[in-house]
Amino acid sequence: MPKRVLQGIVTSDSNAQTVTVSVERRFKHPVMQKTIRKSKKYRAHDENNTFKVGDAVRIMECAPKSKTKRWEVLET
């Protein structure tokens, strides 16, 4: 099964080797037909602490690295 790749903005880099990435998705409401923006936060593994708050990054699914980390940052 292929691994999912998402794109988002780094919102936190305070933890060692971890960044929090906010991923936004847009879709039309099924009845109202209004465009809705929903965001979700993912914790991703950043081996060398290279990414800072505000950076646009791509994250990829991986095997669990810790209790909350199931994603890793791709080099972008």
Secondary structure in CASP SS format (residue, H / E / C, confidence):
PFRMAT SS
TARGET T0000
AUTHOR 0000-0000-0000
METHOD secondary structure of the structure
MODEL  1
M C 1.00
P C 1.00
K C 1.00
R C 1.00
V E 1.00
L E 1.00
Q E 1.00
G E 1.00
I E 1.00
V E 1.00
T E 1.00
S E 1.00
D C 1.00
S C 1.00
N C 1.00
A C 1.00
Q C 1.00
T E 1.00
V E 1.00
T E 1.00
V E 1.00
S E 1.00
V E 1.00
E E 1.00
R E 1.00
R E 1.00
F E 1.00
K E 1.00
H C 1.00
P C 1.00
V C 1.00
M C 1.00
Q C 1.00
K C 1.00
T E 1.00
I E 1.00
R E 1.00
K E 1.00
S E 1.00
K E 1.00
K E 1.00
Y E 1.00
R E 1.00
A E 1.00
H E 1.00
D C 1.00
E C 1.00
N C 1.00
N C 1.00
T C 1.00
F C 1.00
K C 1.00
V C 1.00
G C 1.00
D C 1.00
A E 1.00
V E 1.00
R E 1.00
I E 1.00
M E 1.00
E E 1.00
C C 1.00
A C 1.00
P C 1.00
K C 1.00
S C 1.00
K C 1.00
T C 1.00
K C 1.00
R C 1.00
W E 1.00
E E 1.00
V E 1.00
L E 1.00
E C 1.00
T C 1.00
END
